[in-house]
Amino acid sequence: MLQKEECFYLGNIVKKHSFKGEVVIKLDTDEPELYRDMESVFVDLGNNLVPFFIEKSSLSKDTFLRVKFEDVSSEQDADAILKAGVYLPIKLLPKLTGNKFYYHEVIGFTMVDEGFGEVGIIEHINDKAAQPLFEVDKDGTDIFIPMIDEFILKIDRENKRVEVKTPKGLIEMYLNQ
């Protein structure tokens, strides 16, 4: 059985599309076309990730993927998976290079600021806010750094470092409390 930690969140089943059990997945991605031809996904049902095989799918309107799953052939079947989260194994992610990164891959990296020096270890990415934040642990103090392209100088995968340039005083603000 696949564990959630081995997967990434792809989106959510938002609505039924037809009385034949088709559903619409709202994809949580900037590159929906990468997921146009998937053979299967994992659906989060009662905290179990259950594999569902895709009979056919089509991308409609940006990030909405219309899907016909095998064995989901009625409105009742579709109701059973409505609102469920959809996941894929992390190993299926296309490799990113340069300064593009997946949130999960920088957890545990050291953040280094051009002006401040070593900030600490990236513990978590908070993507619930309007602007996603790096949550960095500096000797037990949480420092929140907005994930803004202009702040991110370099993702150094080899040395597990994220190099940033933050506005003067931002990091100190958390330390001088």
ZATOR-599336 format. One line per 5 residues: their letters; for each residue x, y negated, z negated of N, C-alpha, C. Coordinates in pm, whole numbers, plus 50000, padded with zeros to 5 digits. Atoms other than C-alpha are relative to their C-alpha. Layout:
BEGIN
A> X:Y:Z:X:Y:Z:X:Y:Z  ...
//
This chain:
BEGIN
MLQKE> 50085:50120:50000:50000:50000:50000:50088:49875:50000  49923:50123:49990:50136:49661:50100:49965:49905:49885  50023:50096:50108:50179:49408:49819:49992:49859:50058  50016:50137:49953:50081:49044:49855:50135:49927:50012  49868:50065:49997:50442:48941:49780:50074:50028:50131
ECFYL> 49933:49964:49875:50548:49116:50102:49931:49936:50121  50081:50056:49892:50297:48914:50304:49998:49849:49994  50025:50143:50002:50223:48561:50405:49854:49977:50039  50140:50035:49977:49883:48393:50415:49986:49944:50140  50018:50044:49862:49765:48354:50772:49877:49912:50016
GNIVK> 50121:50078:49987:49420:48210:50716:49885:50064:49927  50120:49963:50073:49065:48273:50610:49888:50033:50099  50116:49969:49915:48760:48439:50763:49890:49902:49963  50090:50111:50036:48532:48136:50780:49855:50021:50040  50140:49982:49961:48223:48252:50968:49982:50119:50093
KHSFK> 50033:49893:49906:48046:48516:51167:49982:49937:50137  50016:50057:49867:48044:48473:51540:49882:50060:50077  50111:49939:49926:47787:48720:51668:49935:50107:49912  50068:49895:50078:47544:48984:51549:50071:50134:50017  49925:49875:49979:47797:49245:51668:50119:50012:49905
GEVVI> 49895:49987:50099:48027:49181:51375:50125:49917:50026  49882:50086:49976:48268:48931:51530:50008:49893:49892  49979:50105:50100:48421:48682:51289:50100:49897:50054  49905:50105:49962:48620:48361:51313:50097:49980:49884  49895:50024:50099:48953:48325:51131:50054:49860:50023
KLDTD> 49935:50133:49994:49071:47971:51056:50146:50022:49965  49858:49974:50019:49447:48000:51102:50068:49883:49930  49929:50102:50075:49666:47811:50858:50142:49989:50056  49870:50004:49933:49950:47745:51103:50005:49885:50099  49981:50104:49897:50095:47479:51331:50013:50062:50138
EPELY> 49979:49935:49871:50150:47738:51604:49905:50118:50019  50100:49892:49991:49826:47933:51647:50025:50098:50115  49983:49911:49884:49932:48071:51986:50092:50119:49967  49915:49887:50041:50189:48292:51807:49915:50119:49955  50083:49895:50060:49897:48490:51663:49886:50043:50091
RDMES> 50106:49970:49904:49689:48527:51977:49981:50150:50024  50009:49859:49960:49771:48894:52044:50035:50099:49889  49970:49909:50110:49789:49059:51703:49922:50130:50015  50069:49871:49996:49703:49428:51677:49922:50025:49873  50068:49980:50127:49607:49419:51312:50038:49889:49903
VFVDL> 49971:50094:50109:49592:49201:51003:49961:50070:49869  50042:49949:50130:49549:49263:50632:49898:49904:49941  50105:50083:50057:49229:49137:50472:49997:50024:49850  49997:49994:50146:49223:49058:50101:49859:50030:49949  50130:49959:50052:48930:49254:49959:50016:50044:49856
GNNLV> 49991:49965:50141:48905:49253:49581:50142:50027:49956  49858:49990:50034:49281:49202:49545:50072:50121:50059  49929:49899:49921:49364:49488:49780:50014:49947:50141  49982:50038:49860:49514:49416:50117:49967:50121:50086  50050:49888:49919:49322:49635:50359:50030:49973:50147
PFFIE> 49971:50022:49857:49444:49682:50718:49872:50004:50084  50110:50003:49904:49193:49585:50987:50061:49993:50139  49945:49996:49865:49261:49668:51350:49915:49915:50094  50067:50098:49915:49177:49413:51616:49970:50062:50137  50042:49949:49869:48976:49527:51917:50027:49894:50107
KSSLS> 49971:50111:49909:48987:49188:52085:49996:49870:49921  50000:50130:50068:49056:48831:51990:50023:49891:50104  49975:50114:49912:49055:48490:52151:50012:49874:49917  49977:50125:50070:49179:48153:52043:49901:49897:50053  50092:50106:49958:48911:47888:52047:50026:49879:49912
KDTFL> 49979:50122:50079:48957:47527:51937:50121:50010:49907  49879:50011:50083:49314:47497:51809:50029:50119:49911  49958:49900:50099:49335:47709:51497:49889:50100:49966  50107:49903:50027:49017:47917:51521:50017:50121:50089  49980:49876:49927:49073:48278:51621:49874:50086:49985
RVKFE> 50120:49917:49999:48763:48472:51721:50045:50146:50009  49949:49864:50009:48813:48838:51631:49887:50102:49995  50087:49883:50014:48634:49165:51687:50087:50111:49941  49926:49893:50066:48768:49418:51436:49937:50135:50035  50053:49863:49990:48736:49793:51489:49921:50026:49870
DVSSE> 50080:49961:50118:48472:49933:51250:49927:49885:49931  50087:50108:50049:48311:49592:51192:49905:49971:50115  50085:50006:49881:48012:49618:51419:49859:49948:49972  50131:50058:50029:47720:49453:51242:50019:49875:49915  49993:50119:50085:47637:49133:51058:50030:50038:49855
QDADA> 49975:49955:50137:47638:49332:50732:50149:50027:49979  49855:49973:50009:47994:49453:50800:50076:49868:49992  49932:50130:49997:48097:49096:50878:49981:49925:49868  50027:50065:50129:47930:48966:50560:50097:50048:49892  49915:49939:50103:48146:49203:50356:50141:49941:49999
ILKAG> 49865:50056:49995:48467:49033:50474:50002:49847:50012  50010:50146:49988:48341:48675:50499:50074:49932:49885  49926:50082:50097:48556:48416:50317:50128:50066:49949  49879:49931:50047:48835:48673:50265:50124:49939:50063  49872:50045:49948:49198:48573:50307:50057:50105:50094
VYLPI> 49939:49911:49901:49392:48719:50598:50153:49985:49988  49856:50000:50023:49758:48817:50561:50072:50083:50105  49912:49920:49914:50046:48951:50769:50129:50027:49924  49872:49973:50067:50369:49117:50656:50104:49894:50038  49898:50101:49979:50654:48867:50617:50095:50040:50113
KLLPK> 49902:49958:49898:50874:49079:50844:49951:49974:50142  50051:50030:49866:50644:48995:51137:50018:49853:50038  49985:50142:49969:50718:48624:51110:50113:49980:50100  49889:50034:49912:50919:48483:51397:50108:49929:49918  49891:50065:50074:51262:48374:51269:50002:49851:50034
LTGNK> 49988:50143:49978:51288:48000:51222:50147:49962:49988  49862:50045:50006:51612:47814:51277:50002:49850:49975  49986:50144:50021:51747:47468:51209:49927:49957:49874  50064:50054:50119:51542:47257:50971:49854:50043:49986  50134:49944:50020:51217:47446:51024:50015:50118:49905
FYYHE> 49988:49888:50093:51151:47690:50741:49862:50041:49951  50120:49951:50066:50884:47904:50580:50016:49971:49851  49995:50033:50143:50795:47807:50225:50067:50110:49920  49948:49891:50084:50874:48152:50087:50151:50019:50014  49859:49967:49979:51224:48162:50235:50095:49907:49925
VIGFT> 49909:50091:50072:51364:47861:50042:49987:50012:49848  50011:49979:50145:51249:47979:49697:50131:50061:49952  49871:49951:50051:51566:48031:49493:50120:49928:50060  49891:50078:49943:51771:47799:49714:50036:49886:49903  49956:50115:50079:51973:47523:49547:49972:49873:50081
MVDEG> 50022:50127:49932:51864:47169:49630:50114:49906:49965  49890:50095:50019:52143:46918:49680:49958:49868:50065  50038:50132:49949:52071:46547:49719:50127:49922:50036  49884:50074:49949:52309:46328:49921:50056:49902:49896  49954:50100:50098:52322:46060:49651:50019:50057:49861
FGEVG> 50004:49953:50139:52248:46251:49331:50094:50117:49975  49923:49877:50018:52440:46573:49391:49905:50118:49982  50083:49880:50017:52307:46915:49285:49879:49969:49912  50124:50030:50073:51945:46880:49178:49957:50119:49916  50044:49882:50073:51859:47237:49080:49952:50107:50096
IIEHI> 50047:49885:49923:51689:47555:49198:49854:49979:50041  50140:50011:49953:51374:47548:49413:49924:50121:49947  50074:49893:50067:51126:47749:49205:49871:50033:50074  50136:49984:49949:50804:47695:49396:49976:49891:50104  50047:50106:49909:50641:47507:49682:49855:49975:49963
NDKAA> 50138:50033:50032:50326:47327:49577:49936:49943:50126  50064:50050:49878:50110:47301:49887:49854:49968:49977  50139:50035:50032:49786:47218:49705:49978:49849:50011  50011:50146:49992:49861:46845:49710:49988:49958:50147  50011:50052:49863:49804:46625:50016:50134:50014:50071
QPLFE> 49863:49987:49948:50182:46628:50065:50066:50117:49927  49933:49890:50070:50357:46960:49994:50124:49953:49925  49889:50040:50085:50619:46937:49720:50094:50117:49972  49903:49905:50055:50940:47122:49639:49991:49986:49848  49990:50005:50146:50926:47212:49269:50138:50054:49965
VDKDG> 49861:49966:50027:51287:47210:49153:50023:50003:49849  49969:49988:50142:51406:47330:48813:50142:49950:49975  49868:50049:50040:51692:47123:48669:50011:50017:49849  49978:49973:50143:51792:47271:48333:49869:49991:49921  50126:49996:50073:51429:47325:48233:49906:49884:50028
TDIFI> 50087:50112:49963:51294:46996:48373:49951:50021:50144  50055:49987:49865:51059:47015:48673:50015:49867:50074  49987:50118:49914:51143:46772:48952:49921:50029:50127  50085:49981:49882:50894:46727:49237:50051:49912:50113  49948:50073:49886:51039:46631:49574:49904:50018:50117
PMIDE> 50091:49987:49885:50793:46553:49857:50071:50064:50119  49944:49929:49886:50849:46776:50157:49976:49914:50124  50014:50093:49890:50897:46499:50410:50119:50020:50093  49894:49972:49903:51095:46555:50730:50121:49908:49982  49890:50096:50011:51300:46238:50675:50089:50031:49879
FILKI> 49921:49968:50120:51412:46367:50331:50090:50122:50023  49930:49872:49984:51531:46706:50461:50112:49986:50102  49884:50016:49913:51882:46682:50602:50037:50133:50064  49951:49873:49949:51967:47049:50637:49948:50117:49918  50031:49874:50065:51841:47397:50559:50121:50090:50027
DRENK> 49878:49920:49987:52161:47594:50495:49969:50140:49949  50041:49864:50040:52043:47956:50497:50118:50082:49950  49882:49921:50035:52393:48097:50474:50039:49981:49854  49960:50031:50138:52470:47923:50144:49880:49979:49907  50124:50013:50078:52106:47917:50025:49990:49861:49935
RVEVK> 50010:50139:50046:52095:47537:50001:49903:49922:50087  50081:50097:49927:51846:47271:50097:50063:49864:49969  49937:50131:50019:52021:46938:50153:49898:49891:50032  50100:50105:49985:51804:46632:50106:50062:49862:49976  49964:50139:50031:51828:46256:50096:49872:49934:49952
TPKGL> 50123:50056:50057:51566:46115:49859:50021:49853:49966  49987:50141:50038:51489:45753:49774:50071:49986:49865  49923:50024:50123:51717:45611:49505:49904:49994:49880  50080:50007:50122:51575:45670:49158:49892:50107:49990  50108:49900:50004:51326:45944:49254:50033:50115:49904
IEMYL> 49961:49886:50084:51517:46229:49087:50019:49953:49856  49974:50054:50134:51628:46013:48791:49870:49976:49924  50131:50028:50061:51263:45924:48727:49954:50118:49913  50043:49880:50074:51202:46283:48613:50091:50030:49882  49902:49965:50101:51515:46301:48400:50005:49900:49885
NQ> 49990:50104:50102:51482:45973:48209:49871:49985:49922  50129:50014:50071:51158:46056:48032:50016:50025:49851
//
